[in-house]
Amino acid sequence: MGHLEVKNSKCSRPLCLLPLITSRIVVVVGHTGCGGIEAAYNEAHGIERLKKGTYSLILRSYGSFRLHMAPASGPGEEYIHEWIQPIVKLLPPGPPAPPEKRKEVLNELSRSNVRSQIVNIKNSGIVTDDVSVYGLIYDLETGLLSKVE
């Protein structure tokens, strides 16, 4: 059994999916309270920028991923901007959700992102049709995993 952390990527470099060739099951796991999801939502709606220091925190936590998959722009705000664009595109048009609905909307966006990553993996050309790809969301508040349909 192997573990591959692809993060949020269309995986434009097929090499990142190489370990999946021998896997029969692939699990894509997103989580509630995701800073990347919130950054995409905020950018799409012109809401506050990330707090100072958040970019470096995100980049540090995605350091090994960044070495292999980072866009040419490199570290910094531009990198985060490029990294969240696939998530921004998942948002339906319209105004931002009212504050009381924001958490629910962000959690649904996390689920949408997992579904999108499943499609990306299935369409990568690297995994075969006999590979099962599943999506889960880890709820940071409850510690529960739920299947993404």
Solvent accessible surface area in square Angstrom, and as a share of the most:
residue,aa,sasa,rsa
1,M,246,1.10
2,G,66,0.64
3,H,159,0.71
4,L,61,0.30
5,E,95,0.43
6,V,26,0.15
7,K,57,0.24
8,N,11,0.06
9,S,16,0.11
10,K,130,0.55
11,C,17,0.10
12,S,98,0.63
13,R,122,0.44
14,P,79,0.49
15,L,129,0.64
16,C,20,0.12
17,L,1,0.00
18,L,87,0.43
19,P,72,0.45
20,L,15,0.07
21,I,87,0.44
22,T,118,0.68
23,S,31,0.20
24,R,117,0.43
25,I,105,0.53
26,V,12,0.07
27,V,72,0.41
28,V,22,0.12
29,V,82,0.47
30,G,15,0.15
31,H,65,0.29
32,T,13,0.08
33,G,68,0.65
34,C,24,0.14
35,G,35,0.34
36,G,4,0.04
37,I,5,0.03
38,E,63,0.28
39,A,7,0.05
40,A,0,0.00
41,Y,2,0.01
42,N,6,0.03
43,E,48,0.22
44,A,44,0.34
45,H,42,0.19
46,G,72,0.69
47,I,46,0.23
48,E,107,0.48
49,R,132,0.48
50,L,34,0.17
51,K,167,0.71
52,K,207,0.88
53,G,42,0.40
54,T,34,0.20
55,Y,39,0.15
56,S,58,0.38
57,L,101,0.50
58,I,17,0.08
59,L,16,0.08
60,R,167,0.61
61,S,74,0.48
62,Y,39,0.15
63,G,17,0.17
64,S,84,0.54
65,F,15,0.06
66,R,62,0.23
67,L,141,0.70
68,H,125,0.56
69,M,25,0.11
70,A,17,0.13
71,P,41,0.26
72,A,115,0.89
73,S,53,0.34
74,G,15,0.15
75,P,85,0.53
76,G,22,0.21
77,E,75,0.34
78,E,105,0.47
79,Y,2,0.01
80,I,2,0.01
81,H,82,0.36
82,E,72,0.32
83,W,19,0.07
84,I,4,0.02
85,Q,43,0.19
86,P,31,0.19
87,I,2,0.01
88,V,30,0.17
89,K,156,0.66
90,L,59,0.29
91,L,24,0.12
92,P,99,0.62
93,P,136,0.86
94,G,45,0.43
95,P,120,0.76
96,P,60,0.38
97,A,24,0.19
98,P,67,0.42
99,P,119,0.75
100,E,139,0.62
101,K,96,0.41
102,R,52,0.19
103,K,117,0.49
104,E,108,0.49
105,V,48,0.28
106,L,27,0.13
107,N,26,0.13
108,E,69,0.31
109,L,7,0.04
110,S,4,0.03
111,R,72,0.26
112,S,25,0.16
113,N,20,0.10
114,V,2,0.01
115,R,82,0.30
116,S,27,0.17
117,Q,15,0.07
118,I,22,0.11
119,V,80,0.46
120,N,32,0.16
121,I,19,0.10
122,K,112,0.47
123,N,115,0.59
124,S,39,0.25
125,G,70,0.68
126,I,38,0.19
127,V,17,0.10
128,T,80,0.47
129,D,154,0.80
130,D,99,0.51
131,V,12,0.07
132,S,43,0.28
133,V,16,0.09
134,Y,94,0.36
135,G,2,0.02
136,L,41,0.20
137,I,5,0.02
138,Y,82,0.31
139,D,44,0.23
140,L,96,0.48
141,E,129,0.58
142,T,86,0.50
143,G,40,0.39
144,L,121,0.60
145,L,102,0.51
146,S,61,0.39
147,K,120,0.51
148,V,9,0.05
149,E,151,0.68
